[in-house]
Amino acid sequence: MPGPTRGFLGRRRAAGDPRLPPGQYDAGSDWPVLTAEPTPRIAPETWTITVDGEVETPTTWTWDEAHALPSSEYRGDIHCVTTWSKFDTRFGGISVDSLLELARPTAEGRFVMATSKTGYTTNLPIEDVTGGKAWLVWEFDGKPLTAEHGGPVRMLVPHLYFWKSAKWISRITVLKRDQPGFWEQNGYHDRGDPWKQQRYQGD
Amino acid sequence: MTAPAGGWRTATVAGLRRPIARSVELRLDVHDRVDHLPGQHYVVRLTAEDGYTAQRSYSVASAPGDPLVELFVERLDDGEVSTYLADVVEPGDELEVRGPIGGWFVWDGATPALLVGGGSGVVPLVAMVRHARALGRLDLLRVAVSARTLAELPYADELVEAGALIALTREAHGIRPAARLTDMDLLPLWEPGQTAYVCGSAGFAESASQLLVGLGLPPASVRVERFGPSALELPKR
């Protein structure tokens, strides 16, 4: 470890807040928007989510069909690789488990690729999107999720850096082998655990 | 194309300039450096005496051929890292940096590109302009930049010299009256086959990228880099 930076005192430190992973700061009430592409405008009536790949029953749900699944809420914190964290968020939607239980991944399906309407992709081990750890969400704080934040529907995988929570989600493909998604091809880590600071390839 | 990526390095501050109020251009001698492509960024990590660290990303303004790496840092009043870099750093200081980073918002120096930047969002575009100038290929680039006033536009002289369209929101520039960047500003710059690079605040990047899509650019050809707080209305908490 290099020594201290001359004259740097540090003033953001959130009094050792245990909710803050290393290298992160509390963004407070702000919620920065970071995307690599123009924001698409997707009407809920035209939105669908498809689960395919290594599954027994490839399935597509419409907006109404997805809303008929058991609702599920996430309350907690989110962490962006650009170093902001946001505490006490509240998202409403469905659990990814609800979709996978119906599509039924085969025994060989060990990874997923989440794909956005824009073509954005991000890869995850299947264990990171099952067991109550991942959601498709259409509400933030009880209001419809805005297009800038991935509405009408985004994925939410809050225990990983937020680029894994694909905005404008349209497809979840179950895979036998891991493949790098958009940022993962562009230098970012394959898993992205904020508590291990897995920001870039090699971390 | 796979963009270059570098790990943690020590950089010595070779010099700094403050041509724009509330910002600093840091000229860094990065030891054992991996050359970047224009558009990439570096992370700067500061460490306090007790081991506390803070890190932020800054775009590179220099061309790959520059022997030094130049970072442009806008000083945010509540910024922990930017206030240190703008107020405390002196030539000779050592900084811990990591880079280059980012494989999407990069220009290869060989393909036609439309560059659209707002405020300090012009910085990675300046690296592209400098690289094009070094290659003798400024003909590949069309540039439009926006700021409140010319005095607040980073690298204004270089951008004017490169023929950039300058859209100022608080003062006229030449015959162009004070106004936000419009589709009519961008229309003459657009040519089929260009990749567009849009960089700025969340609000600027959103509106500029929507202008380009409205002009008919395929969304897949518009690369966006946003920074800073969201300009969107947020629910009261």
Interface residues (C-beta under 8 A of the other chain):
Chain A: M1 P2 G3 P4 T5 R6 G7 F8 L9 G10 R11 R12 R13 P22 G23 Y25 A27 S29 D30 W31 P32 V33 L34 T35 A36 E37 P38 T39 P40 T82 T83 D88 T118 G119 F140 D141 K143 T146 E148 F182 W183 Q185 N186 G187 Y200 Q201 G202
Chain B: A3 A5 G7 T10 L46 T47 A48 E49 G51 Y52 T53 A54 Q55 R56 S57 E80 Y84 V88 D93 E94 L95 E96 R98 I101 G102 G103 W104 F105 A202 E206 S209 Q210 L212 V213 P219 A220 V222 R223 V224 E225 R226 F227 G228 P229 S230 L232 L234 P235 K236 R237
